[in-house]
Amino acid sequence: MSEKTETNIREEVFKRAFDDMCKALDRYGPDEILDLLVIHSRTDPVACDLLTRFPTVVVLGKFLHSLPIIKVDKRTLKRLEKRGCLL
């Protein structure tokens, strides 16, 4: 397997794990997810990487949760997507 392909696979695995961690935070809460990451970070490199990002994600989530929801029309939404403000 080439080095570039291996790097792409690692990035894809981390991206999927990161998305799953964010969904699990909403469902189970930060205490449960932190416990799981700490337990498995010793043997799992993906869990170890997620553990380093965990505090930032939790704090950002709490900050964004406190902001009001702003509804936009489809035109504004497409414009924000083109500018790279939304993924």
Residue pairs with C-beta under 8 A, 6 or more apart in sequence:
13 46
14 46
14 49
14 50
17 46
17 47
17 49
17 50
18 50
18 53
21 33
21 37
21 50
21 54
21 57
22 57
22 61
24 32
24 33
25 33
25 57
25 58
25 61
30 54
30 58
33 54
34 54
36 47
37 47
37 50
37 51
37 54
38 51
40 47
41 47
41 48
41 50
41 51
42 48
72 80
77 86
80 86
